[in-house]
Amino acid sequence: MGGPGLTLAVSFLTLAVVYGLSYTFPVFYVALLSEFGYRRGPTAAIYSLHMLVGGVISPLIGIWMDRWGPRRLLPAGAVLIAGGLALSASARDLTGLALTFGLLVAVGVACVGNVPQSAVLAQAFLRGRGAAIGMAFAGIGLGILVLSPLAQALITAFTWRGAFLALAALAAAFLLPLTTVLLPRPARLPLAAEAPGAGVAGVGEWTLREALRTRTLWYLLLVFFLTPVGMFAVTTHQVVFAVDRGYGHLMAVTIFGLVGALSSVGRFAFGALSDRFGRAATGVLSYGFTAVGILALLFAEGPPLLWPLYAYAFFFGLSFGARGPIISAMTAELYRGRSYGTILGVITVGQGLGMALGPYLAGAAFDALGSYRAAFGLAVLCIVAAAALLHRAGAHLPAPAPAGGPSPAREAT
């Protein structure tokens, strides 16, 4: 298998490992609370820092991709992830974890994760882009499904320090080959503006400066900010929330794994639906699923009442991460040209800020109120606001043309 097919397969596996490792923090969270004895807000702030760093450096990652491509960037990221996880095992306090998992691993994830992978995929798939990006991003769900229970098993068998070492070895074993030997060529992958159906007569390539003058870019940045505030306020604390309610550790981690498994289905399904019915309309539908899932979780009162956990896993899981492929495809279609990676990187700053705020906000709310109800309620409000903004952004983006059909006119301001 070669060409776009190989690109898609390598991207799928890479994202599975990278984000499967990144999203193990909610599993480690319970053990870290017990080990260090800090309150939930400061402990969750480690994950907030992890997300913040990844978002802040996203524009630099996009610039690198636009100018030099993935050949050096992705292997460097793999080394940082493996090294950061190994060093996390020796952390003696939250400051040590902040420097290792919060900083080193975060930079590695950014170097290998959604921004560079989106740039590679947007170049490889000029049609059916939403489905292709969604299928690759479905690897994230597979990674969560496999690595979250694995992390819990490793923590049980070897303590959380041994688990970090084992995951570091796994990162090196999988990511180094995926980012060196198996990374598809060509080495430099700017998003071509002259691809079939790529542009409108008389319209040139977008630059970052021009894109920053459009309302749509700021709508998308706010969507990428509000969405993870809501999502990660829930996902970071979902395991400890379930344990607090009386559900066992294994049950809680199983639900987390189920969320990851269903997110694989949802990322591809919503990405494919967005090719057919439009990016914004499909995104708004996915937000409805998210809100229903969070509301269901609020009904979880402990065993033997299980339906709220499964309803949460179904609705929240199907929509978890669904907006990433949609917004990546929207950005590729709105802002065509060789600055796509840079523009997507700027939009992704919002995601990093939201991912940083969500975990800490929910932890601080629990510390102040002794309950997650206020934090989860705020998460629903963020989701509703993000849906409204995405709908607004979609007013400037026509539905994609049918396969083989004419390219729709572009409206970007």
FIMI-869056 format. One line per 3 residues: number of its first residue (from 1); their letters; for each residue z, x, y of C-alpha. Coordinates in steps of 0.02 Angstrom, whole numbers. Each point is the difference from the previous one (the first is absolute). Layout:
NUM	a	Z,X,Y  ...
// end
This chain:
1	mgg	0,0,0  -46,67,172  -33,-51,179
4	pgl	96,-149,69  70,-42,-171  85,169,-16
7	tla	62,-10,180  79,-169,-36  82,57,-162
10	vsf	73,158,76  62,-95,153  81,-134,-111
13	ltl	95,129,-103  49,104,151  71,-149,93
16	avv	92,-56,-157  93,164,-13  27,30,187
19	ygl	70,-170,45  82,-28,-168  105,153,41
22	syt	28,-50,182  57,-175,-47  130,61,-124
25	fpv	124,16,144  67,-179,-21  47,52,-179
28	fyv	86,159,61  82,-98,140  135,-74,-111
31	all	45,171,-73  1,82,173  119,-131,69
34	sef	119,40,-142  -20,189,14  23,25,187
37	gyr	103,-153,48  -94,-33,162  -33,-175,65
40	rgp	-165,-83,-41  -81,22,170  14,191,8
43	taa	-50,18,-183  -152,-113,24  -44,105,153
46	iys	-60,137,-120  -139,-117,-55  -29,-51,181
49	lhm	-26,183,46  -117,20,-149  -107,-143,63
52	lvg	10,50,183  -61,177,-32  -147,-63,-101
55	gvi	-51,-119,139  21,121,144  -111,133,-77
58	spl	-135,-124,-56  -111,33,152  2,186,-40
61	igi	-47,-40,-180  -143,-108,62  -63,137,116
64	wmd	5,126,-143  -99,-117,-112  -131,-33,133
67	rwg	-26,186,35  30,90,-164  13,-125,-141
70	prr	125,-9,-144  -25,164,-92  147,97,72
73	llp	104,-145,64  31,-91,-165  56,150,-105
76	aga	119,52,139  74,-175,-5  23,10,-188
79	vli	98,163,17  111,-75,136  39,-153,-105
82	agg	46,99,-155  98,130,99  91,-130,105
85	lal	55,-99,-153  63,159,-84  99,49,155
88	sas	71,-177,13  93,31,-162  105,133,85
91	ard	46,-103,155  187,0,35  2,-136,131
94	ltg	-114,-121,92  -58,138,117  -69,95,-149
97	lal	-90,-155,-63  -68,-31,174  -80,174,2
100	tfg	-70,-12,-177  -43,-179,-45  -1,-62,179
103	llv	-110,140,68  -88,109,-130  -43,-138,-123
106	avg	-53,-114,144  -123,128,69  -70,24,-174
109	vac	-23,-187,-24  -92,-12,166  -116,144,-50
112	vgn	-49,-85,-162  29,-185,35  -82,-150,77
115	vpq	-84,77,154  -99,138,-90  -34,-112,-150
118	sav	-64,-140,113  -117,122,88  -70,62,-165
121	laq	-23,-177,-67  -76,-69,160  -135,133,-11
124	afl	-31,-27,-186  -13,-190,7  -110,-69,137
127	rgr	-1,-173,-79  143,-87,-88  115,114,98
130	gaa	148,-120,-2  -7,-18,-189  -18,188,-25
133	igm	145,46,113  102,-140,-76  -35,62,-176
136	afa	50,178,45  157,-60,89  42,-101,-155
139	gig	51,168,-72  153,-8,113  62,-150,-97
142	lgi	-28,87,-166  98,149,64  147,-110,49
145	lvl	-6,-91,-167  7,163,-100  103,117,109
148	spl	139,-116,58  67,-36,-176  -33,181,-45
151	aqa	105,58,149  142,-116,-53  -7,66,-178
154	lit	2,179,63  147,-36,115  95,-77,-145
157	aft	-38,147,-114  9,149,119  80,-64,164
160	wrg	-101,-21,159  -16,189,22  -80,21,-170
163	afl	-113,-149,36  -66,83,158  -40,159,-97
166	ala	-90,-97,-136  -103,-96,129  -43,164,87
169	ala	-72,66,-163  -97,-160,-24  -70,11,177
172	aaf	-61,178,-30  -75,-42,-170  -103,-147,64
175	llp	-34,27,184  -59,181,-4  -144,-38,-120
178	ltt	-43,-163,91  -9,86,169  -90,158,-55
181	vll	-103,-7,-159  -37,-186,0  -21,-33,186
184	prp	-179,-61,22  -123,88,112  -66,10,134
187	arl	137,101,83  -24,-76,172  -6,-189,11
190	pla	-28,-68,175  -35,-187,3  -186,-11,29
193	aea	-57,-117,136  -178,0,-63  40,-75,-171
196	pga	-96,-157,-51  71,-149,90  119,111,96
199	gva	-40,-41,178  -83,-106,129  -150,55,99
202	gvg	51,85,159  180,29,-53  56,179,-19
205	ewt	144,78,-92  178,-38,53  111,134,71
208	lre	189,-10,0  3,-17,190  -118,-149,-6
211	alr	96,-80,-143  165,14,94  -75,-109,138
214	trt	-26,-146,-119  128,-137,-26  -41,-7,-185
217	lwy	67,175,-35  167,-45,78  6,-164,-96
220	lll	-27,96,-161  131,131,47  127,-139,31
223	vff	-46,-83,-165  28,166,-88  168,14,89
226	ltp	69,-175,-31  -58,-13,-180  102,147,-69
229	vgm	152,-47,106  3,-161,-101  -55,74,-166
232	fav	110,154,-6  153,-89,67  -12,-89,-168
235	tth	-70,127,-123  120,141,45  149,-113,-32
238	qvv	-65,-114,-138  81,96,-143  171,14,82
241	fav	-14,-182,58  -28,-57,-179  144,109,-62
244	drg	113,-72,135  -44,-174,-62  57,42,-175
247	ygh	-166,41,-82  2,158,-107  -81,164,54
250	lma	-133,-17,-135  -43,-177,55  -10,53,182
253	vti	-113,148,-37  -107,-108,-115  -30,-122,142
256	fgl	-46,146,113  -123,60,-132  -72,-175,-15
259	vga	-28,-2,188  -97,161,-19  -103,-65,-145
262	lss	-49,-159,91  -40,99,157  -137,87,-99
265	vgr	-79,-168,-34  27,-59,177  -71,154,87
268	faf	-163,-16,-96  -7,-190,6  34,-17,186
271	gal	-117,146,37  -140,-84,-98  37,-169,81
274	sdr	-12,82,170  -178,57,-40  -47,-180,-33
277	fgr	104,-104,120  39,120,142  136,128,29
280	aat	112,-97,118  0,-165,-95  42,88,-163
283	gvl	135,101,84  83,-155,71  0,-78,-174
286	syg	87,155,-69  134,-15,134  36,-176,-60
289	fta	33,69,-174  118,131,74  102,-126,98
292	vgi	20,-113,-151  58,148,-105  133,55,124
295	lal	65,-177,20  12,-17,-190  106,159,-8
298	lfa	128,-79,116  36,-129,-136  52,136,-125
301	egp	185,-35,-28  26,98,-161  -19,-30,-187
304	pll	-47,-108,-87  -111,-55,146  -157,103,-25
307	wpl	-141,-102,75  25,65,179  -25,179,-59
310	yay	-158,-42,-95  -68,-106,143  35,144,117
313	aff	-86,123,-116  -153,-113,-17  -32,-47,181
316	fgl	65,157,84  -74,113,-134  -176,-73,13
319	sfg	0,28,187  92,167,4  -121,125,75
322	arg	-142,-126,13  -23,31,185  -34,186,-21
325	pii	-173,-19,-79  -43,-143,118  43,93,160
328	sam	-78,162,-63  -163,-95,-33  12,-90,168
331	tae	20,165,89  -148,77,-91  -110,-148,50
334	lyr	59,-14,179  7,183,47  -147,78,-88
337	grs	-35,184,19  72,170,-32  166,-40,87
340	ygt	49,-132,-129  136,108,-78  76,39,170
343	ilg	-3,-182,54  77,-59,-164  131,136,19
346	vit	49,-67,172  15,-176,-68  105,67,-143
349	vgq	128,65,125  54,-181,15  24,-8,-188
352	glg	110,155,1  108,-69,140  19,-166,-89
355	mal	40,81,-166  132,104,88  82,-146,89
358	gpy	3,-125,-144  113,93,-124  125,55,132
361	lag	3,-171,85  41,-91,-162  134,127,-47
364	aaf	80,-8,172  -3,-190,-5  91,3,-166
367	dal	129,123,65  33,-114,150  -7,-171,-86
370	gsy	35,35,-184  -159,-92,-50  -188,25,-6
373	raa	-39,-179,55  -26,43,183  -108,152,-43
376	fgl	-108,-99,-122  -17,-142,126  -60,124,130
379	avl	-122,68,-129  -79,-172,-15  -18,-12,190
382	civ	-86,170,3  -121,-58,-135  -43,-158,97
385	aaa	-30,100,160  -110,125,-93  -104,-142,-72
388	all	-28,-71,174  -55,169,68  -117,32,-145
391	hra	-79,-170,29  -22,49,182  -79,166,-48
394	gah	-115,-89,-121  -74,-101,143  -92,160,46
397	lpa	-62,38,-176  -129,-114,-85  10,-28,-187
400	pap	-93,137,-95  -181,-37,-41  -40,-50,-180
403	agg	-57,140,-114  -180,41,43  7,-106,158
406	psp	-16,48,181  139,91,89  103,-114,114
409	are	13,36,184  151,101,52  128,-63,124
412	at	137,126,34  73,-31,171
// end
